[in-house]
Amino acid sequence: MEITLQQAARQLLEQDHITILCHRKPDGDTTGSALALYEALSGLGKKVRIRCGDPFPEQFSFLTQAYEEPGEFQEQFIVAVDVASAPLLGSLEAEYGSRVDLCIDHHGSNSRYARQLLLDGGAAAAAELVYRLIGQLEVPLTAHMALCIYIGIATDTGCFCFSNTTPASFRIAAEVLETGAPVAEANRRLFESKKPGRVALEARVLSGLEYYYGGHCAVIVIPSALREEFGVDDSELDGLSSIPRKIEGVWVGVTIREQEGCCRVSLRTTAEADACAICAAFGGGGHVRASGCTIEGTPQRAKELLLREIGCQVFSGMSPEAGE
C-alpha cells in the first residue's frame, strides 16, 4: 500500500526500535539515505540500527563513521531505503524480504514487496524523500545529516549532470549548503579522486570498448581477473558505467561486470532508448535512463543477449553490426 509522507512520519514516530535496511553493494543513495534517517530518528530518542548485506565502501567512510550500533535492541519496525525489490537486499533477503514494514524509494519499477511504500518515481534519489520525511518528523537538519542527503542526490544524479536531476534536487542542495556541510570536500572525495589501480583498470577497459548498431551502442566489459590484477574493489567501479553513454552518437551505453557465475549489467541511455525496459527483459529494472540487471553466464553470453534485446527494442530488429 502506498502511503504519504505524513503517514510514513506517523509510523516512524510510533516506533522505538527501528531497523533500516540498505541494498546490497551499497551506493551513495542507499548509504546517505540510511545514515540521514538514522541520525534523525536517533535525535528523537529512538534506538536505530542499520543493516546491509555487504560492507559499506571505503569511499563513504567519512559518512559511516558517525554511525554507532545501538545497545539492547528489540526490533519493532523495519524500513528499507532505496531498495526496489526484495532480492536487492542480498544476503539479508531471507531474513527480511517478507518483513519490511516501510520502503522509501524512487524507482518506478518498485516491486511493492513492503507492507507500506513511500514512493516518488519522479525524485532523483531516495535521499530526496528522506529529506522531506525528516521535515515531517520536525527534526533540525544538522550539517552531517544534510551531507548524507547531498551524497545520496549527488551520486544518483552524476553530480547533477544526469537527466533525472530536477529543480527539487537543486533546492535541496541549496538547503544543504546553508547548513555548512562540507560539500566541496565530499565532491573531491567522490568525483575527483581515483586510486592509481582504478585509473589503470579504466584505461585497459576503455581500450577494449566496442561499438554496435552503427556506433549508437557502446559496450565495455570488466572481467573479474582485471579487477584482481589492479586490486580494484567492485565499489570503485560505479563511475565507469556512465562513460560509454558520454560518447558522441551513442544512445545505449552498456557496462558488463563479470562476477562469479554471472554478470552485473549497467545500462545508461539517451532519450532514444528506455534502459529500464531493456533491463526488465532480464528481471532487472531501475530508471528510464539508468538501469541494471544480472545475467547468468559469461560476459560473452551476457553481451550477446543484451545486444539482441537492444536490437529488438531500439533498432527495429537490426543486426548489431548493421550500419557500421
C-alpha positions in Angstrom: 0.0 0.0 0.0 1.4 3.4 -1.0 1.3 6.0 1.8 2.0 9.7 2.2 4.9 11.5 3.8 2.6 12.3 6.8 1.6 8.7 7.2 5.2 7.5 7.0 6.3 10.0 9.6 3.5 8.9 11.9 4.5 5.3 11.5 8.1 6.1 12.5 7.1 8.3 15.4 5.1 5.5 16.9 8.1 3.1 17.0 11.0 3.0 19.4 13.3 0.3 17.9 13.8 0.7 14.2 16.0 -1.3 11.7 17.0 0.5 8.5 17.9 -1.8 5.5 20.2 -0.8 2.6 20.5 -2.7 -0.7 23.4 -4.9 -1.5 26.6 -3.4 -2.9 25.6 -0.1 -1.3 25.9 3.1 -3.3 25.7 6.7 -2.2 21.9 6.9 -2.2 21.1 3.9 0.0 24.0 4.8 2.3 23.3 8.5 2.6 19.5 7.9 3.0 20.0 5.3 5.7 22.5 7.5 7.7 20.4 10.6 7.5 17.3 8.8 8.6 19.3 7.1 11.4 20.5 10.4 12.7 17.1 12.0 12.6 15.4 9.1 14.4 18.2 8.8 16.9 17.7 12.5 17.6 14.1 11.7 18.6 15.4 9.3 21.2 14.7 6.1 19.3 17.1 3.1 19.1 18.1 2.6 15.5 20.3 0.2 13.7 21.4 0.0 10.0 21.9 -3.3 8.3 23.3 -4.1 4.8 24.1 -7.3 3.1 27.6 -6.0 2.1 30.1 -3.8 3.8 29.9 0.0 3.1 32.5 1.1 0.6 35.6 2.8 2.0 34.7 5.9 -0.1 31.8 6.6 2.2 33.8 6.2 5.5 33.5 9.9 6.1 29.8 9.4 6.5 29.6 6.0 8.2 32.0 6.9 11.0 29.2 8.8 12.7 27.1 5.6 13.0 27.0 3.7 16.3 25.4 0.3 16.9 22.6 0.5 19.5 22.8 -1.4 22.7 19.9 -3.5 23.8 17.6 -3.8 20.7 14.2 -5.3 20.3 13.2 -4.9 16.7 9.8 -3.4 16.2 9.8 -1.7 12.7 11.8 -2.4 9.5 12.4 0.3 6.9 14.2 -0.2 3.6 15.7 2.8 1.8 16.4 2.8 -2.0 15.6 -0.9 -2.2 13.3 -1.5 -5.2 12.8 -5.3 -4.7 13.5 -7.9 -2.0 16.3 -9.6 -3.9 18.3 -6.4 -3.8 18.7 -7.0 0.0 21.2 -9.6 -1.0 22.2 -11.9 1.9 19.5 -10.2 4.1 16.6 -11.2 1.8 15.9 -14.5 3.6 15.7 -12.7 7.0 13.9 -9.5 5.9 12.5 -10.0 2.4 8.9 -10.6 3.5 9.0 -8.5 6.7 9.7 -4.9 5.5 7.2 -2.6 7.1 8.0 0.5 5.1 10.0 1.0 1.9 11.2 4.5 0.9 12.1 4.5 -2.8 12.2 6.5 -6.0 12.2 3.6 -8.5 9.1 3.4 -10.6 9.9 -0.3 -11.1 9.5 -1.0 -7.3 8.0 -4.5 -6.8 5.7 -3.4 -3.9 7.2 -6.1 -1.7 6.9 -4.0 1.5 3.8 -3.7 3.6 3.8 0.1 3.0 5.5 2.1 0.3 6.6 5.7 0.2 7.3 6.2 -3.5 8.1 9.1 -5.8 9.2 7.9 -9.2 10.0 11.4 -10.2 12.5 12.0 -7.4 16.2 12.0 -8.4 17.1 9.9 -5.4 15.6 8.2 -2.3 17.5 10.8 -0.3 15.1 13.4 -1.6 12.2 11.5 0.0 14.2 11.1 3.2 14.9 14.8 3.3 11.1 15.5 3.0 10.4 12.9 5.7 12.9 14.5 8.1 10.9 17.7 7.7 7.7 15.9 8.6 9.5 14.5 11.7 10.3 18.1 12.6 14.0 17.2 13.4 16.6 20.0 12.9 18.7 19.4 9.8 22.3 19.0 11.1 25.3 19.6 8.8 26.1 15.8 8.8 22.5 14.8 8.1 22.5 17.3 5.3 25.8 16.0 3.9 24.3 12.4 3.9 21.3 13.7 1.9 23.6 15.5 -0.5 25.7 12.4 -1.2 22.5 10.4 -2.0 21.4 13.0 -4.5 24.8 13.8 -6.0 25.7 10.2 -6.6 22.4 9.3 -8.2 22.4 12.4 -10.5 26.1 12.2 -11.5 26.8 15.3 -9.5 23.6 17.0 -11.0 24.5 16.1 -14.6 22.1 13.3 -15.4 18.6 13.8 -16.9 16.9 12.7 -13.7 18.1 15.9 -11.9 15.1 18.1 -11.0 14.5 21.6 -9.7 13.9 19.9 -6.3 17.4 18.4 -6.4 18.9 21.8 -6.7 16.7 23.3 -4.0 17.6 20.6 -1.6 21.3 21.0 -2.4 20.9 24.7 -1.6 19.5 23.8 1.8 22.4 21.5 2.4 24.9 24.3 1.7 23.1 26.6 4.1 23.9 24.1 7.0 27.6 24.5 6.4 28.0 20.8 5.2 31.5 20.3 3.7 30.2 19.7 0.2 33.3 20.7 -1.7 35.4 18.1 0.2 32.8 15.4 -0.4 32.8 16.2 -4.1 36.5 15.9 -4.2 36.5 12.5 -2.5 33.7 11.0 -4.6 34.1 12.6 -8.0 37.7 13.9 -8.3 39.8 11.2 -6.6 40.8 7.8 -8.1 43.3 5.3 -6.9 46.2 4.5 -9.4 44.8 1.0 -9.8 41.4 2.3 -10.7 42.9 4.6 -13.4 45.0 1.7 -14.8 41.9 -0.5 -15.0 39.8 2.2 -16.7 42.5 2.6 -19.4 42.5 -1.2 -20.0 38.8 -1.4 -20.1 38.3 1.5 -22.5 40.9 0.1 -24.8 38.5 -2.8 -25.4 35.4 -0.7 -25.9 33.2 -2.0 -28.8 30.6 -0.3 -31.0 27.5 -1.8 -32.4 24.4 -0.7 -34.3 26.2 1.9 -36.4 28.0 3.4 -33.4 24.8 4.0 -31.4 25.6 1.3 -28.9 28.9 1.1 -26.9 29.9 -1.8 -24.7 32.6 -2.2 -22.2 33.4 -5.4 -20.2 35.1 -5.5 -16.9 36.5 -9.1 -16.3 36.9 -10.2 -12.7 40.6 -11.1 -13.5 41.2 -7.4 -14.4 39.9 -6.2 -11.0 42.1 -8.7 -9.3 45.2 -7.7 -11.4 44.8 -4.0 -10.4 43.5 -4.6 -6.9 40.3 -2.6 -7.5 37.2 -3.2 -5.4 33.9 -3.5 -7.1 32.6 -0.4 -5.2 35.2 1.7 -7.1 33.7 1.0 -10.5 30.4 2.9 -10.5 31.8 5.9 -12.4 32.7 3.6 -15.3 29.1 2.9 -16.2 28.4 6.4 -17.4 31.4 6.5 -19.8 30.0 4.7 -22.8 26.9 6.9 -23.0 29.1 10.0 -23.0 30.5 9.1 -26.4 29.0 11.3 -29.2 26.4 9.4 -31.1 25.9 6.7 -28.5 22.3 6.0 -27.5 22.9 2.9 -25.3 25.9 2.5 -23.1 26.4 -1.0 -21.7 28.8 -1.9 -18.9 29.2 -5.6 -18.1 30.9 -6.6 -14.8 31.9 -10.2 -14.5 31.0 -11.8 -11.2 31.2 -15.4 -10.0 29.0 -17.3 -12.4 27.1 -14.3 -13.6 27.4 -10.7 -14.9 26.1 -7.5 -13.5 24.9 -5.1 -16.2 24.5 -1.4 -16.1 22.7 0.5 -18.8 22.8 4.2 -19.5 20.8 5.6 -22.3 19.8 8.8 -24.1 16.2 9.8 -25.0 16.2 7.3 -27.9 16.1 4.2 -25.6 14.5 3.0 -22.4 17.1 1.4 -20.1 14.5 0.2 -17.7 12.6 -1.7 -20.3 15.7 -3.4 -21.7 16.8 -4.5 -18.2 13.3 -5.6 -17.3 13.7 -8.3 -20.0 16.3 -9.9 -17.8 14.5 -9.4 -14.5 16.1 -6.1 -13.7 14.9 -2.5 -13.5 15.6 1.0 -12.3 15.1 4.2 -14.2 14.3 5.1 -17.9 17.9 6.4 -18.4 19.8 4.3 -15.9 19.0 0.7 -15.0 20.7 -2.6 -14.2 20.2 -6.4 -14.2 22.0 -9.6 -13.6 22.6 -12.2 -16.4 23.8 -15.7 -15.6 26.9 -16.9 -17.5 29.9 -15.4 -19.1 30.4 -11.8 -20.3 30.2 -13.0 -23.9 26.8 -14.6 -23.3 25.6 -11.5 -21.5 26.8 -9.3 -24.3 25.0 -11.4 -27.0 21.7 -11.5 -25.1 21.9 -7.8 -24.4 22.7 -6.8 -28.0 19.8 -9.0 -29.2 17.3 -7.3 -26.8 18.6 -3.8 -27.5 18.2 -4.6 -31.2 14.6 -5.7 -30.7 13.7 -2.7 -28.6 15.7 0.1 -30.0 16.9 -0.7 -33.5 13.9 -2.5 -35.0 15.5 -5.9 -35.2 18.7 -4.8 -37.0 21.8 -7.0 -36.5 24.3 -5.5 -34.1 26.8 -4.7 -36.9 24.2 -3.1 -39.2 25.2 0.3 -40.4 28.8 0.2 -39.3 
